[in-house]
Amino acid sequence: MLKYILLSALATLVLTKDLVLPPRYLEDVPQTRVVGGEVARPHSWPWQVSLQVQSGSSFFHTCGGSLIRAGWVMTAAHCVDRPRTWRVALGEHNLDSNEGTEQIISVREAFVHQQWNSNSVIGGSDIALLQLSTEATLNTDVQLAVLPPSGQILPNNSLCYITGWGLTSTGGSLSNSLKQAYLPIVNFQTCSTPAWWGSVVKPTMICAGGRFNSGCNGDSGGPLNCQVGGRYQVHGIASFVSGGGCNVFRKPTVFTRVSAYTDWINNIIN
Ligand SMILES: *[C@@H]1O[C@H](CO)[C@@H](O)[C@H](O)[C@H]1NC(C)=O
């Protein structure tokens, strides 16, 4: 029987005993920072959010997210399904330096999808919305993500980029600058075959990557940005990777498919 558990030191031990490695989340722990990708041009993904959790008197980057309204951020359910104090950083590039473009806003309330089950990431619905305590100021460095129309499915090999602070450069040194990695879509027809993810992947998910040794993943909750009609839309929310590693052949990064949750999103933010 497969077990789907949060990545931790203990979980890693359990995982190695399983015949088929279960998925793991892409939270900001060193093991999930991966080789591949490149540092993004600063503020070229202006809807990218750093979700930060309070620990003591400090806040730490833990997940990614996307600004979808001036007062709302979209992220993964597994990033915010525990009661903690959160804030978001907008207009960020290097997390360690003050560039003067940042907007730091606390989270008033987290709305986790009612069907999210923290014991079963493969059940899907790994989506949450964060209501901010004040609205962001939109400018060249902070802009709203464009979401796809309800139900839109992109074809195999569509051009997408994952972005996040969880990516590392070749050689494994940690980057505090936002990175991007090219991750083409693997359509459901392909990804749900046994050679890929099989029945783990659901129609409410998107697979991307899994074919190249570079370009793996970024942070949980962060966007899969896909080029549609000459502009980028956020089609996915980073959810999980193989327990065997981030860039396992034919185990693409799995995202929540945003276009499957349009009604849910609209019901909460409108
Ligand atoms: C989708 O693209 C992948 C990688 O190029 C390929 O292996 C697969 O056969 C394609 N699937 C379909 C249904 O065309």
The ligand as a Gaussian input file, in Angstrom:
#p B3LYP/6-31G(d) Opt

LIG

0 1
 C        3.342000      13.981000     -24.991000
 O        4.695000      14.386000     -25.051000
 C        5.604000      13.426000     -24.532000
 C        6.988000      14.030000     -24.529000
 O        7.311000      14.620000     -25.761000
 C        5.525000      12.162000     -25.336000
 O        6.380000      11.179000     -24.774000
 C        4.102000      11.633000     -25.352000
 O        3.991000      10.523000     -26.194000
 C        3.155000      12.727000     -25.826000
 N        1.789000      12.243000     -25.670000
 C        0.875000      12.312000     -26.642000
 C       -0.461000      11.761000     -26.302000
 O        1.116000      12.785000     -27.737000

